[in-house]
Amino acid sequence: MNKRILKRSIVILAITILSIVLFAGVPPSFEGLKKNVHLGLDLRGGTQLVLQVNVEDALKATTDQTIEALRGQLEKNGITVRQLTRTAVDTFEARGVDQAKDADFRNLIEGTYTDYDIASSGDLGTYTMKLKARAAEEYKSQSVDQALRTIANRIDKMGVAEPVIQKRGGPGEHEIVVQFPGIDDPQKLKDIIGKPAFLELKLVQGNGSFASKDAALQQYGGVLPTNLEILESQKAESGANKVYYIVNKVAQVTGRELKNAFVSRDDTGRPAVSFNLNATGAQKFGRLTEENIGRELAIVLDGQVVSAPVLRSRITDNGQITGGGNGFSPEEAKDLVLVLKSGALPASMSYLEQSVVGASLGADSIRNGIIASLVALGSVVLFVLFYYRASGINATVAMILNLVVLFGAMAYFGSTLTLPGIAGVILTIGVGIDSNVLIFERIREELRAGKTAVSAVATSFSRVFVTLVDTHLAALISATFLFLFGTSAIKGFAVTLVIGLVSNMFTAVFVSRTLFEMVLSRKDRAETISI
């Protein structure tokens, strides 16, 4: 055996051993296979949720933030506006604009708030600002993307292995599909991933809490100012009914300034949640608490007042959320920390679908998939051995090694094997034998032309190589588009197909040629080949 063949043989052996170690462990075992090859929802069983992102919430929040930012700029520029009111999720109205500053008002809107169209409502000093259609679609898309990232963060902190989280549907549907292999408690998952968990710190106005909304409204003669709102307490106080607070509509500090959150204990030893703010939040919080010592500060979570402690001193970068009347349970405190640390959802969610795939169904899928793969492999092996005689052994070894490299690569990259993925494995077997057929038929043609076996093999592999590259590249491009734009099932198929195509180029060209050369390097076989 010459040095060239020896080096190629060492490379093949090294890749084979590495692939086996990657997907079957050291030493190779069935337990190692189960550990290293991740199974998808359809094979392992688990839960699938389809969520609808209510993007109108994001538009409403954007419009409210715009109103408050505009209110500050108007005050800074000395422009008097009697009232700023949101009239729709993407529209707000300005009434009583000072006529002496009318041009300044329009210039401010057109120069700073370029996402809005401004139009006169007919009444003197009244204008309507509506979010442009392009900007509205952009905000909707951003809210879905942000929801996707937030859900992914929460699931990562839950320790769920190999979840599938992706957008579904066309423009305007705003749906997210989430799959959790190995987990069969949908309600637990819904409680974690669907909770908005938006933290706000708002000053309490009026005389503390009220027994009802009507009682709160009486403090302002039955008409609440536009910059205030009434919020309900999250829990009943000391076993009684829930109470109500009048607070500023816009939060002075929000969860966007949150740096960290962790489980702690309150003054009575009950579970609580402590949090730290970033530099921007600490500056705002320090100024807020210093200027309002003696007043109540409502800690608002998802639009409900969790607690409203009295500010006793200046606080900068930390605070604590207690559970109100009955406090938090340890599990509630832990879950709250999880969702706070992962970020708030930009909009509420609706559940469109919920399904649980049993492990037995997954086991049936695996068994049927393995049977189909073995039948496909066995049929192909019988064909090549019958049609190509001893050279069929070459094709069989190349195909089996192709599968070994395929599973090794999937284990290395952490790819998830799904039922469509098994179909991709079967297709890989077909692609592999197709490559060998092209090469073998070319060798036959060269032999018929009177060339020696050594020359026929060398010429055939050189000339067929370009054809194989063309066909595999076309299939790779198709598989890439399937992965980029397909659903989770299609992605599973595309992943195995891409890896299978790459590994097949190695086995069909490099491995197969080496095996031929090893046989032909023996002097008594150099002039003949069984094909």
C-alpha positions in Angstrom: 0.0 0.0 0.0 1.5 3.3 -1.1 1.8 6.4 1.2 -1.1 8.2 -0.5 -3.6 5.4 0.1 -2.3 5.0 3.7 -2.8 8.7 4.4 -6.3 8.6 2.9 -7.2 5.5 4.9 -6.0 7.1 8.2 -8.3 10.2 7.4 -11.3 7.9 6.8 -10.6 5.9 9.9 -10.2 9.0 12.1 -13.5 10.6 10.8 -15.3 7.3 11.3 -14.2 6.9 14.9 -14.8 10.6 15.7 -18.4 10.4 14.3 -19.1 7.2 16.3 -17.8 8.9 19.5 -19.9 12.0 18.8 -23.3 10.2 18.5 -22.7 7.1 20.6 -20.3 8.2 23.3 -17.3 6.6 24.8 -17.5 3.7 24.9 -20.2 3.5 22.2 -23.6 2.6 23.7 -27.3 2.9 23.2 -27.5 5.2 26.3 -24.9 7.4 24.7 -26.9 7.5 21.5 -30.1 8.6 23.4 -28.1 11.3 25.1 -26.2 12.7 22.1 -28.9 12.5 19.4 -31.7 15.0 20.4 -35.2 13.9 19.4 -37.8 16.3 18.3 -41.4 16.7 19.6 -42.8 14.1 17.2 -40.4 11.5 18.3 -39.8 12.2 22.0 -43.3 13.5 22.9 -44.0 16.8 24.6 -46.1 19.9 24.3 -46.8 22.3 21.4 -48.3 25.8 21.8 -49.4 28.2 19.1 -49.6 31.8 20.4 -51.1 34.9 18.8 -49.2 38.1 19.7 -51.8 40.8 20.2 -49.8 43.5 18.4 -52.4 46.2 19.1 -51.1 46.3 22.7 -47.7 47.3 21.3 -49.2 50.1 19.2 -51.1 51.3 22.2 -48.0 51.4 24.4 -46.1 53.2 21.6 -48.8 55.8 21.3 -48.9 56.4 25.1 -45.1 56.8 25.2 -45.3 59.2 22.4 -47.9 61.3 24.2 -45.9 61.5 27.3 -42.7 62.4 25.5 -44.6 65.0 23.5 -46.0 66.4 26.7 -42.5 66.9 28.1 -41.3 68.6 24.9 -44.3 70.9 24.8 -43.6 72.0 28.3 -39.9 72.5 27.6 -40.7 74.6 24.5 -43.3 76.7 26.2 -46.2 75.4 23.9 -49.5 75.3 25.7 -51.9 72.4 24.8 -55.0 71.9 26.9 -55.3 68.2 26.4 -53.5 65.2 24.8 -55.6 62.1 24.5 -55.2 58.8 22.8 -58.3 58.1 20.6 -57.2 54.8 19.1 -54.3 52.3 19.5 -52.3 54.2 16.8 -53.9 57.7 17.1 -53.9 60.6 19.5 -55.5 64.0 19.6 -54.2 67.4 20.7 -56.9 69.9 21.8 -56.5 73.5 22.7 -53.2 74.2 21.0 -52.1 77.8 21.7 -52.8 79.7 18.5 -49.7 81.8 19.0 -47.6 78.7 19.0 -49.6 76.8 16.4 -46.7 76.8 13.8 -44.2 75.7 16.5 -46.5 72.8 17.4 -46.8 71.6 13.8 -43.1 71.9 13.3 -42.4 69.9 16.4 -44.6 67.0 15.3 -43.4 67.0 11.7 -39.7 67.3 12.7 -39.5 65.0 15.7 -42.4 62.5 15.4 -41.9 61.6 11.8 -43.7 58.3 12.2 -47.0 60.2 12.6 -49.2 62.0 10.1 -50.6 65.3 11.5 -54.0 66.5 10.4 -56.3 69.4 11.5 -59.6 68.1 12.9 -61.6 71.1 11.8 -61.9 72.7 15.3 -59.5 75.6 15.9 -56.4 74.4 17.8 -57.3 70.7 17.4 -55.0 68.2 15.7 -55.0 64.4 15.1 -51.8 62.5 14.9 -52.0 59.0 13.4 -49.2 56.5 13.1 -48.2 55.9 9.4 -49.1 52.5 8.0 -45.4 51.6 7.3 -44.4 52.5 10.9 -47.4 50.6 12.3 -46.4 47.4 10.5 -42.8 47.9 11.6 -43.8 48.2 15.3 -46.0 45.1 14.9 -43.2 43.1 13.4 -40.8 44.3 16.1 -43.3 43.3 18.8 -43.4 39.8 17.4 -39.6 39.6 17.2 -39.3 40.9 20.8 -41.9 38.4 22.0 -39.9 35.6 20.3 -36.7 36.6 22.1 -38.4 37.0 25.4 -40.0 33.6 25.2 -36.7 32.1 24.2 -35.0 33.7 27.2 -37.7 32.3 29.6 -37.5 28.8 28.1 -33.7 28.9 28.4 -33.9 29.7 32.1 -36.4 26.8 32.5 -33.7 24.4 31.2 -35.9 22.9 28.5 -33.7 20.9 26.1 -34.0 21.6 22.3 -37.1 23.7 22.2 -38.5 24.9 18.9 -39.5 28.6 18.9 -40.4 30.3 15.6 -42.8 32.5 13.8 -45.6 31.0 11.9 -48.0 32.2 9.1 -47.8 35.0 6.6 -48.0 38.8 7.1 -50.6 40.0 9.5 -51.0 36.7 11.4 -48.3 37.4 14.1 -48.2 33.8 15.4 -45.5 32.0 17.3 -45.1 28.2 17.5 -43.4 26.8 20.6 -42.5 23.1 21.0 -41.2 21.5 24.2 -39.9 18.0 23.8 -40.2 15.9 26.9 -42.6 18.2 28.8 -46.3 17.3 29.2 -47.6 20.1 31.5 -49.0 22.8 29.2 -50.4 24.9 31.9 -47.1 25.3 33.7 -45.5 26.4 30.4 -48.3 28.8 29.6 -48.0 30.4 33.1 -44.3 31.1 32.4 -44.0 32.1 28.8 -47.3 33.9 28.5 -47.0 36.2 31.5 -46.3 39.8 30.5 -44.3 40.5 33.7 -44.1 44.3 33.0 -42.8 46.1 36.1 -43.6 49.7 36.7 -42.9 52.1 39.6 -45.6 54.8 39.8 -46.3 57.4 42.4 -49.6 57.0 44.3 -51.9 60.1 44.1 -54.7 60.9 46.5 -55.2 59.4 50.0 -53.8 55.9 49.8 -56.0 53.0 48.7 -59.7 53.0 48.1 -62.4 50.3 48.6 -63.8 50.8 45.1 -63.2 52.7 41.8 -66.1 55.0 42.6 -64.6 56.0 45.9 -61.3 56.7 44.1 -63.1 58.8 41.5 -64.8 60.9 44.1 -61.4 62.4 45.0 -61.5 64.2 41.7 -65.2 65.0 41.5 -66.0 61.9 39.4 -63.7 62.9 36.5 -60.2 61.5 36.5 -57.4 63.7 35.0 -56.0 62.3 31.8 -52.5 61.8 33.3 -53.8 59.5 36.0 -55.3 56.0 36.2 -57.0 53.7 38.7 -55.3 50.3 39.3 -56.5 47.4 41.3 -54.4 45.6 43.9 -53.1 42.2 42.8 -54.2 40.5 46.0 -56.8 41.1 48.7 -55.5 43.0 51.6 -55.4 40.9 54.8 -58.1 38.5 53.5 -60.5 41.4 52.6 -61.5 42.6 49.2 -59.1 44.1 46.7 -58.4 47.8 46.9 -57.8 50.5 44.3 -55.0 53.1 43.9 -54.9 56.3 41.9 -51.4 56.5 40.2 -49.6 58.3 37.5 -50.5 56.9 34.1 -46.9 56.9 33.0 -44.3 55.1 35.1 -41.3 57.0 36.3 -39.2 53.8 36.3 -40.0 50.5 34.4 -38.7 47.0 34.0 -36.7 48.2 31.0 -34.2 49.6 33.5 -34.1 46.3 35.4 -30.6 44.8 35.7 -31.2 41.8 37.9 -33.9 40.1 40.1 -33.6 37.4 42.7 -35.6 35.7 45.5 -35.2 37.3 48.9 -37.2 37.7 52.2 -39.3 40.6 53.4 -39.3 42.0 56.9 -41.6 39.3 58.2 -39.5 36.5 56.6 -41.9 35.7 53.8 -40.6 35.2 50.2 -40.1 38.4 48.2 -38.4 39.4 45.0 -35.5 41.9 45.2 -34.3 43.8 42.1 -31.4 45.9 40.9 -31.6 48.7 38.3 -29.1 49.8 35.7 -27.4 53.1 35.8 -30.2 55.0 34.0 -32.8 53.4 36.2 -30.9 54.1 39.4 -30.6 57.8 38.4 -34.3 58.0 37.8 -35.2 56.0 40.9 -32.9 58.1 43.1 -34.4 61.4 41.9 -37.9 60.0 42.2 -37.5 58.7 45.8 -35.6 61.8 47.0 -38.3 64.2 45.8 -41.2 62.2 47.2 -40.1 61.0 50.7 -43.2 60.3 52.8 -45.4 59.4 49.7 -46.5 56.0 48.6 -44.8 54.4 45.6 -46.9 51.7 43.8 -45.0 48.7 42.5 -47.1 47.7 39.5 -46.8 44.3 37.8 -48.9 43.7 34.7 -51.3 46.6 35.5 -51.9 45.5 39.1 -50.5 47.0 42.3 -48.4 44.4 44.0 -47.5 46.7 46.9 -47.4 50.4 47.7 -44.7 51.1 50.3 -44.1 54.5 51.8 -40.8 56.1 50.7 -38.7 56.7 53.9 -35.4 57.7 52.3 -33.6 58.1 49.0 -33.2 54.8 47.1 -31.0 54.4 44.0 -30.4 51.1 42.4 -32.4 48.5 44.3 -35.8 47.7 45.6 -38.0 44.8 46.7 -41.4 43.5 45.6 -43.4 41.9 48.4 -46.6 39.8 47.9 -49.1 42.2 49.5 -51.7 40.8 51.9 -50.9 37.1 51.8 -47.4 37.4 50.4 -45.8 35.3 47.7 -45.4 31.5 47.9 -41.9 30.3 47.3 -42.9 29.0 43.8 -44.6 32.4 42.9 -41.5 34.3 43.9 -39.3 31.9 41.8 -41.5 32.2 38.8 -41.7 36.0 39.1 -37.9 36.2 39.2 -37.7 34.1 36.1 -40.0 36.2 34.0 -38.6 39.5 35.3 -35.0 38.5 34.4 -36.1 37.3 30.9 -37.7 40.7 30.1 -41.3 41.8 29.7 -43.4 40.7 26.7 -44.2 43.7 24.5 -47.8 42.6 24.1 -50.3 40.1 25.5 -50.7 36.6 24.1 -53.6 34.5 23.1 -53.4 30.7 22.8 -54.7 29.5 19.4 -53.6 25.8 19.8 -52.5 23.5 22.5 -51.5 19.9 22.0 -49.6 17.2 23.9 -47.8 14.4 22.0 -47.4 11.3 24.0 -44.2 9.4 24.4 -45.8 6.2 23.0 -46.7 8.0 19.8 -43.1 9.1 19.5 -41.8 5.6 20.2 -44.1 4.3 17.3 -42.7 7.0 15.0 -39.1 6.0 15.9 -39.8 2.3 15.4 -41.5 2.9 12.0 -38.8 5.3 10.9 -36.0 2.8 11.8 -37.9 0.0 10.0 -38.3 2.3 6.9 -34.6 3.2 7.0 -33.5 -0.4 7.3 -35.8 -1.5 4.5 -34.5 1.3 2.3 -30.9 0.5 3.1 -31.3 -3.3 2.7 -33.1 -2.9 -0.7 -30.3 -0.6 -2.0 -27.6 -3.0 -0.7 -29.2 -6.0 -2.5 -29.5 -4.0 -5.7 -25.9 -2.8 -5.8 -24.5 -6.2 -4.9 -26.6 -7.8 -7.6 -26.0 -5.2 -10.3 -22.4 -4.2 -9.6 -21.1 -7.4 -8.1 -18.0 -6.9 -5.8 -18.0 -3.2 -6.5 -21.4 -3.1 -4.7 -19.5 -3.7 -1.5 -17.7 -0.4 -2.1 -21.0 1.4 -2.5 -22.4 -0.3 0.6 -19.5 0.7 2.8 -19.7 4.3 1.4 -23.4 4.5 2.2 -23.0 3.1 5.8 -20.2 5.5 6.5 -22.3 8.3 5.1 -24.9 7.6 7.7 -22.3 7.4 10.5 -20.9 10.8 9.5 -24.4 12.2 9.2 -25.4 11.3 12.8 -22.0 12.3 14.1 -22.4 15.8 12.6 -26.0 16.1 13.9 -24.7 15.3 17.4 -21.8 17.7 17.1 -24.0 20.6 16.0 -26.8 19.7 18.4 -29.4 19.3 15.6 -32.7 17.8 16.5 -33.9 14.6 14.8 -37.6 14.7 13.8 -39.8 12.4 11.9 -39.3 14.4 8.7 -35.6 14.3 9.5 -35.8 10.5 9.3 -37.3 11.0 5.8 -34.2 13.1 5.1 -32.0 10.2 6.3 -33.8 7.9 3.9 -33.4 10.4 1.1 -29.7 10.6 1.9 -29.4 6.9 1.3 -30.9 7.4 -2.1 -28.7 10.3 -2.9 -25.7 8.3 -1.9 -26.4 5.4 -4.1 -27.2 7.7 -7.0 -23.7 9.2 -6.7 -22.2 5.7 -6.7 -24.3 4.7 -9.8 -23.0 7.8 -11.7 -19.4 6.8 -10.9 -19.8 3.1 -11.5 -21.5 3.6 -14.9 -18.7 5.9 -15.9 -16.2 3.3 -15.0 -18.0 0.7 -17.1 -17.9 3.1 -20.1 -14.2 3.7 -19.7 -13.6 -0.1 -19.4 -15.6 -0.7 -22.6 -13.4 1.9 -24.3 -10.4 -0.3 -23.6 -8.8 1.5 -20.7 -7.2 -0.4 -17.9 -9.0 -0.7 -14.5 -6.6 1.8 -12.8 -7.0 4.3 -15.6 -10.8 3.8 -15.8 -11.2 4.5 -12.1 -9.0 7.6 -12.1 -10.6 9.1 -15.2 -14.2 8.3 -14.0 -13.8 10.0 -10.6 -12.1 13.0 -12.1 -14.9 13.6 -14.7 -17.9 12.7 -12.6 -16.7 15.0 -9.7 -17.9 18.2 -11.5 -21.3 16.6 -12.1 -21.6 15.5 -8.5 -20.7 19.1 -7.3 -23.4 20.6 -9.6 -26.2 18.2 -8.4 -25.3 18.5 -4.8 -25.0 22.2 -4.9 -28.4 22.6 -6.5 -29.9 20.3 -3.8 -28.1 22.2 -1.1 -29.5 25.5 -2.3 -33.0 24.0 -2.2 -32.5 22.6 1.3 -31.2 25.9 2.5 -34.4 27.7 1.4 -36.5 25.0 3.0 -34.6 25.6 6.3 -34.9 29.4 6.1 -38.6 29.6 5.1 -40.1 26.2 6.2 -42.0 25.3 9.3 -40.4 23.2 12.1 -41.2 19.9 10.3 -39.7 21.1 7.1 -36.6 22.5 8.9 -36.0 19.0 10.4 -36.0 17.5 6.9 -33.8 20.2 5.6 -31.2 19.9 8.3 -30.6 16.1 7.8 -30.6 16.6 4.0 -28.0 19.4 4.1 -25.7 17.4 6.4 -26.3 14.2 4.4 -25.4 15.9 1.1 -22.1 17.3 2.5 -21.2 13.9 4.0 -22.1 12.1 0.8 -19.6 14.2 -1.2 -16.9 12.9 1.2 -18.0 9.3 1.1 -18.9 9.0 -2.6 -15.8 10.6 -3.9 -13.0 10.4 -1.2 -14.0 7.1 0.5 -15.2 5.2 -2.6 -12.1 6.1 -4.6 -9.8 5.1 -1.8 -11.5 1.7 -1.5 -11.1 1.2 -5.3 -7.4 2.2 -5.1 -6.8 -0.1 -2.2 -8.1 -3.1 -4.2 -6.3 -2.1 -7.4 -3.0 -1.5 -5.5 -2.7 -5.3 -5.3 -0.8 -6.4 -8.4 -2.9 -9.4 -9.2 -6.0 -7.2 -9.3 -4.6 -4.2 -11.1 -5.9 -5.1 -14.5 -9.4 -6.2 -13.6 -12.3 -4.9 -11.5 -15.5 -6.6 -10.6 -18.2 -4.2 -11.7 
